[in-house]
Amino acid sequence: MTDQQQIILKMVTGAWETQASRVTKLLNTLLDEKLLSETAPSRNSGLYLVGHLAAVSDALFPLM
């Protein structure tokens, strides 16, 4: 791996960690009732969306 690739990988993982910590901080402030309610009328719940966010986040590891 070249130095440039290592720098890019470090930047990407750093940005991912920053965003993951922000989401974690947000989720820690929300009550369960809020996550279980619909995000908009006749739309999915926040919990459903968090599940998809976790799945996409986990799928990034093989790409790196």
Sequence and secondary structure as in RCSB ss.txt:
>XXXX:A:sequence
MTDQQQIILKMVTGAWETQASRVTKLLNTLLDEKLLSETAPSRNSGLYLVGHLAAVSDALFPLM
>XXXX:A:secstr
  HHHHHHHHHHHHHHHHHHHHHHHHHHHS HHHHHSBSSTTS BHHHHHHHHHHHHHHHHHH 
